[in-house]
Every structure is written in structure tokens, then in C-alpha cells.
């Protein structure tokens, strides 16, 4: 049998009675170490579970869990337990391992425990149902941009964003909240979506569930040089906050450096950003087109060109109207028609109405 056992948040102290009994009945125990820097002493674990029989205990690195072949072959003939930080089924690798066990006719059991994902929200007084997409922030620039855009999507919807920070057991590197802030600020400079700045409000939980637990909240500018102590860490960038969340944040054991603020107020959709840029540009192009047309003496020709430009103006007006109604798809479509008509002037007269706006 394969048994996945949740360690919870505070090492061996947070093991349930059911988990301890399962460990005592195991023939082999793997301690999975790649999802969190929380360390467990093999000697302490053996002292806890190996009083009645000698149980083999081994530290399982990432490759061993992901490959899974040795673990599954052992689980076919004996009881093998994997001890996982938090709740075991938060990691997709563990779920995939269970699916492979099932397909190989190996029975399995899951013993759940507390997860940092729900615990951090409750510890800060945030509503769990307002949690958006969870993302992991890493040092790699391309991957960090994906996390930045996940934050953007959540803020558009008013949701809170839980950011899990990169941890590499092999090199013993753990991304600090300070590094995470700088990475997101760099993403903001590149993407310019207006979602992360020194005024952004966030919550940082360090060593959640442990005796040295520390939760601090405030603006990024107030926390950028803050000493958060040892890992593990998690960050929550809040979305729109209900008054009960704000009250709880003030009342619970949270070091509050600044008043909570709504991070969604200034967030605009990409369509809004695009329209705010291109509608004024199209208006300038219309004015340029009319100026160009006035230079022609042929009244009939000039009148036909003006009809084209006036139609472009109508479409621009429609785009503005749709944008005010938050009907952004219609606004973009109307603006596209306007730009097409303006472009036609360039092809007819050989002069570009857009050239003064480049």
C-alpha cells in the first residue's frame, strides 16, 4: 500500500494520531523535502514511530518522487508512507503518483493535514472564497511574468492572490519576500499594467503554524527592506477587501505597518488601457486627415473624402460610448472600423494621416 501523510505546518508536532499510527505500521517511510524548507530529523521520527519495529526512513528528493518507479515497486509488496509538508494533495506530483499507483493495482490511502494555502487566509482574517488563482513566484524572468499576469487577472476580478515562493532543496535556496517584491516591481516596469507598486498592499506570513510564526502586512514600500526571518514564506496580495476582513486584520496577531487598501481601484483591463491610448490617437488622425483634404481644390473629390472621415468620426464616437458602458469588444470593433477608414485616406491621396502621431 502507498500512504500519503500530511505533515501539517509545524513538523512532527502537527502530526495527527491517525498519521502516527500509519507511520508506525509502515515498512518504509520517505520524508519528502522538495516542497518546503521545513526540516525533520530522521532520528526524531524514528524515535517517534520505531519503538515496536525497525522502520526504514529515507529522505526523498524531488526526482525520486517525480520518477516514482522505485516507490511504486516497493508499495506493491509492502506498506510505504510518504510524509509531505502541509496537505499531501496540494502538490500535483503527489496526485499523479496516486493515479499511477491505482493504474498499477496498488492500493493507497491519504491522511490529510493543515495546508498553508487555507491557513494563511484564516490567520489574516481573509475570506477563503475570495481567493483567486494561486501562483508560484520564481527567479526566472519568463516564469515570473506569468505570475505577474496571474496577479493581474485576479485583481481584475477583485480576488486575493496567494504567492508561493520558490524553494530549491538541492541548493538550499529560498526566495525571500524582499526578493519577490523586487521581481514583481521589475515585472511592472516591463509590463506597465499598473498593478504592483510601492503602494500595493500585501501580507507576508513567515513560518506559518510554527512557534516562531510571524505575519506582517503593509505597503510594499514599507516591507521592501523588512527582516522576515527564516523561511518558509508566503505572500498574499489582497484584492478588494470586505470591511470584516479589514477589521479582522486589525484584530488578529498581525503586525500592521499600514492601513489596508483596495489594490483593485486603479486596475484596468487591457482593453481599457488600449482604448485609452488609441481613441485619442484616432481623433488626432481624423484631424490630420481633414487638414490634408482641405488642400484639394476639387470640391466633389474633397466632399467624398470628407464623408469617409466623418464616418470614421462616427465609429470613434461609438467606440467611446461602448467603452463607457464597459462593452469593450464592441468598442474595439468600432475603433477598428474607424482606423480602417482613416487608412483608406492614405491609400487614396498618398499621404498618411497617422504620421504626425508616431
C-alpha positions in Angstrom: 0.0 0.0 0.0 1.1 3.6 -0.7 0.2 6.1 2.1 0.5 9.8 1.7 0.6 11.6 5.0 0.2 15.3 5.6 2.8 16.7 8.0 0.9 19.9 8.5 2.7 23.2 9.3 4.8 22.5 12.4 6.9 19.5 11.7 6.4 16.3 13.8 4.3 18.3 16.4 1.5 18.7 13.9 1.1 15.0 13.0 -2.3 13.6 13.8 -2.9 10.4 15.8 -4.0 8.7 12.7 -0.8 9.7 10.9 1.4 8.5 13.7 -0.4 5.1 13.8 0.0 4.8 10.0 3.7 5.6 10.2 4.2 3.0 13.0 2.6 0.4 10.7 4.7 1.3 7.7 7.6 -0.8 6.4 9.3 2.2 4.9 8.8 5.9 5.3 10.0 8.6 2.8 10.4 12.2 4.0 9.6 14.4 1.0 11.7 17.6 1.2 11.4 19.5 -2.0 8.1 21.4 -1.4 9.2 23.2 1.8 12.4 24.1 3.8 10.8 22.6 6.9 13.3 20.0 8.2 12.6 16.8 10.0 15.2 14.9 11.9 15.3 11.2 10.9 16.4 10.3 14.4 13.4 12.1 16.0 11.0 10.5 13.5 12.4 7.0 14.2 12.2 7.6 17.9 8.5 8.5 17.5 7.5 5.6 15.3 10.1 2.8 15.5 9.8 1.7 19.1 8.0 -1.6 18.3 9.8 -2.4 15.0 12.7 -1.1 12.9 11.2 1.1 10.2 13.4 2.2 7.3 13.3 6.0 6.9 14.8 7.8 3.9 14.8 11.4 2.7 13.1 11.6 -0.8 14.4 14.2 -3.1 12.3 15.7 -5.9 13.5 13.4 -8.6 12.6 10.3 -6.6 9.0 11.4 -6.1 8.6 12.6 -9.7 10.0 9.4 -11.1 8.1 7.3 -8.6 9.2 3.9 -10.0 11.1 2.7 -7.0 8.4 3.9 -4.6 5.6 2.2 -6.5 7.6 -1.1 -6.9 8.1 -1.1 -3.1 4.4 -0.3 -2.5 3.4 -3.4 -4.4 4.9 -5.7 -1.7 4.9 -3.6 1.5 3.4 -0.5 3.2 5.2 2.6 2.0 4.4 6.0 3.5 5.4 9.4 2.1 5.5 12.3 4.7 4.6 15.6 2.9 4.6 19.1 4.2 1.2 20.6 4.7 -1.6 18.7 3.0 -0.3 16.0 0.6 -2.7 16.5 -2.3 -1.8 20.2 -2.8 1.2 19.1 -4.8 0.1 17.8 -8.2 3.1 15.4 -8.2 1.6 13.5 -5.4 -1.8 13.3 -7.1 -0.1 11.9 -10.2 1.7 9.3 -8.1 -1.6 8.1 -6.7 -3.0 7.8 -10.2 -0.1 5.7 -11.2 -0.5 3.5 -8.1 -4.1 3.0 -8.9 -3.4 2.0 -12.5 -0.8 -0.5 -11.3 -3.2 -2.1 -8.9 -1.6 -0.6 -5.8 -4.0 0.4 -3.0 -3.4 3.8 -1.4 -4.5 6.0 1.5 -4.3 9.7 2.1 -4.1 11.2 5.6 -4.8 14.9 5.2 -3.5 17.8 7.4 -3.5 21.6 7.5 -2.4 23.4 4.4 -0.7 26.8 4.3 -3.0 27.7 1.5 -6.1 27.9 3.7 -4.3 28.6 6.9 -2.7 31.8 5.8 -6.0 33.3 4.7 -7.7 32.3 8.0 -4.8 33.6 10.1 -5.2 37.0 8.4 -9.0 37.1 8.5 -9.4 37.0 4.8 -12.4 35.2 3.2 -11.3 31.9 1.6 -14.0 32.2 -1.1 -12.2 35.4 -2.4 -9.0 33.5 -3.2 -8.1 33.6 -6.9 -5.6 31.7 -8.8 -2.6 30.6 -6.7 0.8 31.2 -8.3 4.4 30.4 -7.5 7.0 33.1 -7.9 10.5 32.1 -9.1 13.6 33.9 -10.0 13.3 33.1 -13.7 12.2 36.2 -15.6 9.8 34.5 -18.1 8.1 32.4 -15.3 7.8 35.5 -13.1 6.0 37.3 -15.8 3.4 34.5 -15.8 2.9 35.0 -12.1 2.6 38.8 -12.6 -0.2 38.2 -15.2 -1.9 35.8 -12.8 -1.9 38.6 -10.2 -3.3 41.0 -12.8 -6.2 38.6 -13.7 -7.1 38.1 -10.0 -7.1 41.8 -9.3 -9.4 42.4 -12.3 -11.8 40.1 -10.6 -11.3 41.5 -7.2 -9.7 38.3 -5.8 -6.8 37.8 -3.4 -3.7 36.3 -4.8 -1.6 33.8 -2.8 2.0 33.7 -4.0 4.1 30.7 -3.0 7.8 31.5 -3.2 10.4 29.4 -4.9 12.3 26.8 -2.8 15.2 24.7 -4.0 16.2 22.0 -1.6 19.2 20.9 -3.6 20.9 24.3 -3.3 19.1 25.3 -0.1 17.8 28.5 -1.7 14.5 30.0 -0.6 13.2 33.1 -2.4 12.7 35.8 0.3 9.7 38.2 0.3 12.1 41.1 -0.3 13.4 39.4 -3.5 9.8 38.6 -4.5 8.8 42.3 -4.2 11.7 43.4 -6.4 10.9 40.8 -9.0 7.3 41.9 -9.2 8.4 45.6 -9.3 10.7 44.7 -12.3 7.7 43.0 -14.0 5.7 46.1 -13.5 8.4 48.2 -15.1 8.4 45.9 -18.1 4.6 45.3 -18.5 3.2 48.6 -17.1 -0.3 47.3 -16.2 -0.4 49.4 -13.1 -0.9 46.5 -10.7 2.2 46.5 -8.5 4.0 49.4 -6.9 5.4 50.6 -3.6 1.7 51.5 -2.6 0.4 47.9 -3.2 -0.9 46.3 0.0 0.2 42.8 0.8 0.5 40.3 3.7 3.6 38.2 4.3 3.3 35.0 6.5 6.6 33.6 7.7 6.9 30.2 9.4 3.1 29.8 9.5 1.9 27.4 12.2 5.2 27.2 13.9 6.1 28.7 17.3 8.0 31.5 15.6 5.1 32.4 13.2 5.2 36.0 12.2 2.6 37.7 9.9 3.2 41.3 8.7 1.0 43.4 6.5 1.5 46.8 4.8 2.5 48.6 1.6 5.3 47.1 -0.4 7.3 50.3 0.2 7.1 49.7 4.0 8.1 46.0 3.7 10.8 46.1 0.9 13.6 46.1 3.5 11.8 44.3 6.3 13.5 41.4 8.0 11.1 38.5 7.7 13.4 36.0 9.4 13.8 32.4 8.3 11.5 30.6 5.7 9.1 29.2 4.8 7.2 32.3 3.5 4.0 33.0 1.6 2.6 36.3 0.3 -1.0 37.4 -0.2 -1.6 40.4 -2.5 -5.1 41.4 -1.5 -7.9 42.3 -3.9 -11.0 44.2 -2.9 -11.4 43.8 0.9 -14.7 43.4 2.8 -14.9 45.5 5.9 -14.9 42.4 8.1 -11.6 41.4 6.5 -10.1 44.8 7.3 -11.5 44.6 10.9 -10.0 41.0 11.4 -6.7 42.1 10.0 -6.5 44.8 12.7 -7.6 42.4 15.5 -5.6 39.3 14.8 -1.9 38.7 15.5 -0.7 40.6 12.5 1.9 43.3 12.5 0.1 46.0 10.6 2.6 48.6 9.1 0.0 50.5 7.1 -3.8 50.8 6.7 -5.2 48.2 4.4 -6.1 49.5 0.9 -8.0 48.2 -2.1 -5.5 47.1 -4.7 -8.1 46.9 -7.4 -9.1 50.6 -7.6 -6.7 51.6 -10.3 -6.6 48.2 -12.1 -7.8 48.4 -15.7 -8.4 45.7 -18.3 -6.0 45.5 -21.2 -8.9 46.6 -23.4 -9.4 49.8 -21.3 -5.7 50.5 -21.5 -5.6 50.0 -25.2 -8.7 52.1 -25.9 -7.5 55.0 -23.7 -4.3 55.1 -25.9 -5.8 54.5 -29.3 -9.0 56.5 -29.3 -7.2 59.9 -28.8 -4.7 58.8 -31.5 -7.5 58.1 -33.9 -9.1 61.5 -33.2 -5.7 63.2 -34.0 -5.5 61.2 -37.2 -9.0 62.4 -38.2 -8.0 66.0 -37.6 -4.9 65.4 -39.7 -7.0 63.8 -42.4 -9.3 66.7 -42.6 -6.4 69.1 -42.8 -5.0 67.1 -45.7 -8.3 67.0 -47.5 -8.7 70.8 -47.3 -5.7 71.1 -49.6 -7.6 69.8 -52.6 -9.4 72.2 -54.9 -11.8 69.6 -56.5 -14.9 70.1 -54.4 -16.6 66.8 -55.3 -13.4 64.8 -54.6 -12.9 66.7 -51.3 -16.6 66.1 -50.3 -16.2 62.3 -50.9 -13.0 62.2 -48.8 -14.8 64.1 -46.0 -17.6 61.6 -46.0 -15.1 58.9 -45.3 -13.5 60.8 -42.5 -16.9 61.8 -41.0 -17.8 58.1 -40.9 -14.6 57.4 -39.1 -15.6 60.0 -36.6 -18.9 58.3 -36.0 -17.2 55.0 -35.4 -14.8 56.7 -32.9 -17.8 58.2 -31.1 -19.4 54.7 -31.0 -16.1 53.3 -29.5 -16.2 55.9 -26.8 -19.8 55.2 -26.0 -19.2 51.4 -25.8 -16.1 51.9 -23.6 -18.2 53.9 -21.1 -20.7 51.0 -21.0 -17.8 48.6 -20.5 -18.6 46.9 -23.7 -15.0 46.7 -24.7 -15.3 44.1 -27.5 -17.8 46.4 -29.3 -15.6 49.4 -28.6 -12.5 47.8 -30.1 -14.5 46.6 -33.2 -15.9 50.2 -33.8 -12.4 51.7 -33.4 -11.0 49.1 -35.9 -13.6 50.3 -38.5 -12.6 53.9 -37.8 -8.9 53.1 -38.3 -9.7 51.3 -41.5 -11.5 54.3 -42.9 -8.6 56.6 -41.9 -6.1 54.3 -43.5 -8.2 54.5 -46.8 -7.4 58.2 -47.0 -3.7 57.3 -47.0 -4.2 55.0 -50.0 -6.4 57.4 -51.9 -4.3 60.6 -51.6 -0.9 59.2 -50.8 -0.4 61.0 -47.5 -0.5 59.4 -44.1 -2.9 60.9 -41.5 -1.1 58.9 -38.8 2.3 60.3 -39.5 2.1 63.2 -37.1 1.3 60.8 -34.2 4.3 58.5 -34.5 
